[in-house]
């Protein structure tokens, strides 16, 4: 779920001389209506666009991997 006011990493496909590649930038979602999200208060991204790749919840991802690491370390100790 995309939350207004939350920071994300926006990943879009970009056309380069070598073909399509992924480019990413940190953004803050400032508005949302259907498939459209407003980022940084000035740019609208269509999440249904074929060039839209993903919107990554960076903090959520860090928390998820920290928990996986903690669980793994606990399993090594036999807890």
C-alpha positions as CSV (number, residue, x, y, z in Angstrom):
1,X,0.0,0.0,0.0
2,X,1.3,3.4,-0.9
3,X,1.1,5.9,1.9
4,X,1.1,9.7,1.5
5,X,3.9,11.3,3.5
6,X,6.1,8.2,3.4
7,X,9.6,8.1,1.8
8,X,10.2,5.5,-1.0
9,X,12.7,4.6,-3.6
10,X,11.1,5.1,-7.0
11,X,12.4,2.8,-9.8
12,X,11.6,3.6,-13.4
13,X,12.7,2.2,-16.7
14,X,14.8,4.6,-18.7
15,X,15.8,4.4,-22.4
16,X,19.6,4.6,-22.9
17,X,21.8,4.1,-25.9
18,X,22.1,0.4,-24.8
19,X,18.4,-0.1,-24.4
20,X,16.2,0.1,-21.3
21,X,17.8,0.2,-17.8
22,X,16.5,0.9,-14.3
23,X,17.0,4.2,-12.7
24,X,16.1,5.1,-9.1
25,X,15.6,8.1,-6.9
26,X,14.4,8.8,-3.4
27,X,11.0,10.4,-3.3
28,X,8.3,11.4,-0.8
29,X,4.7,10.6,-1.8
30,X,2.7,13.8,-1.4
31,X,-0.6,12.7,-3.0
32,X,-2.4,9.8,-4.5
33,X,-5.5,9.3,-6.7
34,X,-6.1,5.9,-8.3
35,X,-3.0,4.9,-10.3
36,X,-1.5,8.4,-10.0
37,X,0.9,9.4,-7.3
38,X,2.3,12.8,-6.7
39,X,5.9,12.8,-5.5
40,X,7.9,15.6,-3.9
41,X,4.9,17.9,-4.3
42,X,5.5,18.5,-8.0
43,X,5.7,15.4,-10.2
44,X,2.9,13.0,-11.0
45,X,3.8,9.3,-11.7
46,X,1.4,6.9,-13.4
47,X,1.9,3.6,-11.7
48,X,0.1,1.9,-14.6
49,X,2.7,3.1,-17.0
50,X,4.9,0.4,-18.7
51,X,7.9,2.5,-17.6
52,X,7.0,2.4,-13.9
53,X,9.0,-0.5,-12.3
54,X,8.4,-0.2,-8.5
55,X,8.1,1.9,-5.4
56,X,10.2,0.5,-2.6
57,X,9.5,1.2,1.0
58,X,13.1,1.6,2.1
59,X,12.5,1.7,5.8
60,X,10.2,-1.3,5.7
61,X,12.7,-3.2,3.6
62,X,15.5,-2.4,6.2
63,X,13.2,-3.5,9.0
64,X,12.3,-6.8,7.2
65,X,16.0,-7.7,6.6
66,X,17.0,-6.7,10.1
67,X,14.3,-9.2,11.4
68,X,15.5,-11.9,9.1
69,X,19.1,-11.3,10.3
70,X,18.0,-11.4,13.9
71,X,16.1,-14.6,13.4
72,X,19.0,-16.2,11.6
73,X,21.4,-15.3,14.4
74,X,19.0,-16.6,17.0
75,X,18.7,-19.9,15.1
76,X,22.5,-20.2,15.1
77,X,22.6,-19.8,18.9
78,X,19.8,-22.3,19.3
79,X,17.3,-19.9,20.8
